[in-house]
């Protein structure tokens, strides 16, 4: 089964449906799994609030859920074709901004700060809650139910499970999230 959705806004009902689709396949239950639901909503919010340099709700997102019959896992892909995470960040210091512009300080350098929530959003509204979304995703990705979890944005591929990152040869304008929901054998 392939479940596909697309929109411009945060759609909790779509997140719930995609959550149930994967939970039913991978875990054989329709019981809520809050970390999965919160990841889906956060991906939608990040697209809505940050993906466009112009204004909110200018960038479309796509969500795919594939229930793999061979592995029993549910594979999630979430994509927006916005500016990418590292192009939507504030870099307050002129020196850092200049070093980044000439390539002396690559985006890969900022990954740990991003994952830890130390980098503020370029959106000034509600700044006291900004910088919390990616760390929430990172925290949830640590659950055993998530087999793999990656973010590809701009010129960096991030393994969210272990915090490692790989610089990419080509830059991708946008943000792509990929993760697998897997059945956990608890000895039953």
Steps between C-alpha positions, in 0.01 A plus 500: 500500500617850419334786687563842341394844624597855413407846624630842602381507861527294815232231474462301824245266341746408223770441763262278698403301189864450397584398857221240507599369155852422621404384847246254365752348259821501704361446848160346430319762706313824455609612846642852491879535497546864597865531387406402143204738494707786644776445242248521217343819638843655560607430141182673380556795735862541392389512137218741576711737710850480353524347153421816304715812524197710411227413750317218674292248305685561174669163474330169433590178678458135398461203733534139392453189712597166351410181682771259392367142484852349496630659820174580678630855552317819410721746314425871528624772266420865556617759248481873455667694221563812702834664572630224727575513871840669477372774270225588747728556801618819660877538500542814711874542484632671188815289518306173508272626222799593284686177573189300409451700179848422370478138605756514780238393751275238339145423612629170637666708773155610631338154524561435870376847593189438286431161661553647849264793434770766530416670170213740492248518218500796264131549587478753783137423598477264800878496530483356854377169352725508193787255478299230681362307198812327372613401853153351556536299179849390611367392840216300346728341237692330783204270572567137404192501275693717255749283314654779294456876497666745260469864403644623172508877463713739300838328475479273806364153576430455872460164674259609771532174697871549574551872426758444228499697177648474155566793269346454155667588171182660367270732686129424534270799542243357732469255785449125471424284805511121481434249777384143551255385761578141602344236714681456831519146633464520877546127548129424458 
